Amino acid sequence: MSMSSFASFWDSVPTFGYGFQRYQIIRGTTGERRGGGPREVPAVFVFGDSVIDVGNNQYLPNSTAKANFPPNGIDFPGGKPTGRFSNGFNIADYVAQCYGFEMSPPAFLSLSKAELKRSICNGINFASAGSGVLNTIGVSLGGLISMDAQLDYFRTSLDGFTPRLCSTTRRVLLSKSIFLLSAASNDLLRFYMSNASKTHDAISKFITSLASKYRSQILETLYSLGARRFAILGLGLNGCTSMRFVGN
């Protein structure tokens, strides 16, 4: 894939916008509905941070970025914590439901090898609380899945793809699936917390560098692997992120 072909593709595709506290689904047809009906896409693949993590960090023994305690989960079916930083469903669940799924695809670290081969047909959630665009983000949390590691896990998962199980080709599956992304809020939060002098020039350089890495590290990598339909969450207000809630 050349840079020009990606740029041409990206400029021609309508973006999916989701706010942090309030989200709006932008699709070819309007309207929202809960899961359970016919699926509009074959799979949903999720990458990012605590906003859309559904329990990956639960499987990291040394991680302090976990939501395994009340009131997390009190309004989720069953009423128990699931690893979501939420009282119930999170944004990954709601987006998946809008495309006919019951909830977000399962957390990658919760899957056995056999389950992984089946799950690749319907989607997998690789998101990990505390992660960011930069791999240095979240190192103080004891353990998380960095964005590079999330992408590596996705590549590994694709190695187990079998057309027979998924009833389609890998190219068709990936090109028609939704790739949901939430990243950069933790990067910005750490930047502001660790820099006493925040000049306009310093902020501008950091934002430019972060945006460039987001594109080259995440978007172009996924595009090269076959992704074509992206849903990108907007950045959360720094005072309303899970990291700040836990810190306070």
N, C-alpha and C positions, 0 to 999 in steps of 0.2 A: 504494500500500500504506500503510495506517495503522499507527501504532505499536501500537494495540490488536490488530489482526489478526495482526501478527508475534508479539506476546507470546503470544497465544492459541495460535498455531501452535507456537511454540517450547516452550511448557509441555506440549504434548500429544505431542511426538515423543520417543521414546527416544533418548538420546544414544549416540554411538559413542565408546568410550574406547580410547585407545592410549597405553601408557606409553612412556617414552623408551628404556629399556633392555629392557623386556619388554612385549609388547603382547598384548591380548586382544581378539578380534573378537567383537562383540556383534551378532547378527543374529537374524532371525526363526527361522532354523534353525541348529543348532549344527554345529560341525565346520570343519576347515580343509583346504585342498587347494591344490596348485600349479596354475598356469594351464594352459590347453590344452583344457579341457573346455568345455561350453556356458557362455556368459557369462550371469551373473545380472543384470547391469545393462548398459545400452547404452554407457555411457562413464564414465570417471573423470577428474575435473578436480582439479588439485593446485595449492595456493597456500601459500607460506610461506618457510621458511629452509633452512639447510644440511641439516637432518635429512631432507628430502625432495627437495632439489635433485638433478636427474639430469644436470646439465651446462650449464644456462643461463649460468653465470658464465664458462664456457670461451669464450663468444662476446663477452665484454666485455674489450677489449684492456687497459684500465687497472685492471682489478680485481685485487686481491691475494688475494681470497678464492676461490682455486681449488684443486681437488683433482686436478691434472693430473700427479701424480708418485707413484711407489710409496711406501708399500705400498698406496695406494688402488688398487682394482681387481684385486689379485692373485688373488682368488677369484671374480671375475666371469667369465662366459663370454668366453674370449679372453685373459684374464689381464692386461689393460691398463687404465690409468686411464680412466674414462668421465666424470669430472666429479662423481661421487658421493663424498661424504665417508665412504667405507666401503671395506672390503676386498672387498666383494661387492655383493649387492643391498642396498638400503636400505628403510626402512619403506614408502615409496611403492610400491616393487616388491612387497613382501609383501602389502600391502593389495590392490593390483590383482590379484595372483595368487589371492587368496581369492575374487575375483568372476569368475574364469575367464580373465583376461588373462595373457599370458606375462610381462609386467613392467609397470613404470610407463609411462604414455603418454610420448611424446617431449617433449624440452625445446622450449619455444616458439621460442627463438632459433635452433634448428637447422632449422626448417622453412622451405621456400620457400613462395611464395604458393599454388602449386598443391597442395603437401602440406598446407598449413594448411586448405584447404577440405575435404580428405578427413579430416584428423585431428580436426576438430571433431565428427565423427560418433562417434569412439571415445574422445576425451579428449585433453587437452594438459596438460603440466606447466609451470606458470609460476613455480615456486619458485626463489628466488635466495638463495644463502648470504650471511649477514650482514644480511638484511632483518629488519624487525620490524613491530610494529603502528604505531609512530611512524616517520614518514618521515625523521627526523633520525638514526635508528639506522643505523650502518654507513657513514656518509659518509667516515670515515677510511680505508676499505678501497679507495678509488680508483674503484669502480664496482660497482653492483648494481642489481637491479630492486626498487624500493621496493614496498610492498604496494599503494599507490595505483596505481602503474604496472602491477603485475600485474593488477589489476582492470580497468584501461583496456585492456590487451592482450586480456583476455577479452572485453570489449565489442567490440573491433575484430574479434576472431575470429568472434563471433556474426554480424557483418555479412555474412560470407561463407557463412553457413549456407544450404544448399539441400536442401529435402525430398527431391529426387530422389536425391541422393548418399547421404543418411542413411536413406532409406526410412522416414521418420517425420516428424512435425511438430516444430518447435523446442520447443514447450511440452511435449510428451511426452518428448522427449529429455532436456531439462533436469530435469524433475520426477522422472524415474526414475534419473538418474545419481547417482554418489557425488561429493561435493565434500569433498576431503581438505584439512585445514588444519593448519598448524604455525606458530604465531606467539607472540610475547611473551617467549620465553626470552632473546633478545638484548636486549630492552628492559630486563628485570630485571637482566641481567648488567651492562649499562652504567649502570644506576641505582646499583647497589651499588659499582661501580668509580669512579664520579665523585662520590659523595657521602660526604664524611668523617663527617658527622653524620647518622646514620640513626635519628632518633627514631621512636617508634611512630606519632606523628601524621603525620610525613612519609611513612613507608612506607604507611600507610593511605590517605592522599590520593593517592599515586602509583598504588597498586593499583586504587583506585576509578576514577580517571581512565583508566587503561589498559584496564580491563574495559569501561568505557563506550564508549571509542573502538573497541575490538575489535567490540563489538556493532553500533555505528552505522556504522563505516567498512567493516567486512568482512561480517558476517553479514546485516545488513539490505540491503546493496547486492546481495549474491548472491541473497538471497531475492526482491528486487524484479526481478531479471533472470530468475527462474524456478527457482532451486535450491530443493530441498525435502529432500534427504537429505544430512546433514552427518556427517563423521567428523572429530573434533577431537582432536588429540594433546595429551596432558598436557604440562606444562612439564618441561624437562630439568633435572637437577641442574646448578647453575652450574659445578661443577668438571668436568663430563663433556660439556660442549658443545664443538662443533667449534672455536669461536672460542678457547676456552681451550687446547685441544690445540695449535692452530696457534701461539698466543701463547707456549706453553712449548717 
